[in-house]
Amino acid sequence: MSVSETNNFRQYQTIWLIRHAFQAMGEVASDYLADHGITSCERAFMEFLHPDAKLSVPRIAQKYAVSRQRMQVTANSLLQKQLIEQLDNPTHKRSPLYQLSPSGSGVFKKVLGIEKNLVKQLFWHISARDIEVTNKTLNHLLDAIKNGDVRYLLEDAPPVELKQAQS
């Protein structure tokens, strides 16, 4: 195997590991979130409101990079569960603000406590240096995606020449 093929394999393996870690973490989160009566999408919505933010659905959708419709469905579910409260928006009458209700704040604090312990369990044996390198690498990947440096390949798209990163 050539150096180029080895690097491509390692890069693919990194993406594969990210996907599988994300999936495994999602399964773990689904269990403890279900124990608290919320979904991962609802948890994310609540995170934007924690500890005391007041935001509209369009603003949350923009921050979360998802559709307003999806966030409105989530807001409606959280309202029904009485985990958030709807407030008048002084700057936009048709787009109310949302904040965590007292019970929503309590649920979210419990979830954060579980996650804090989970992070300790997952990272106790990993060095600060390894975590720093991982964070740096993931930030580079996210920046490339957000800046449009990544091209989504279609079957009929011409191959893209990739530049090798300078070490």
Secondary structure, DSSP 8 states (H G I E B T S, - for coil): --HHHHHHHHHHHHHHHHHHHHHHHHHHHHHHHHHTT--HHHHHHHHHHTTT--EEHHHHHHHHTS-HHHHHHHHHHHHHTTSEEEE--TT-TTS-EEEE-HHHHHHHHHHHHHHHHHHHHHHTTS-HHHHHHHHHHHHHHHHHHHTT-S----TTS----------
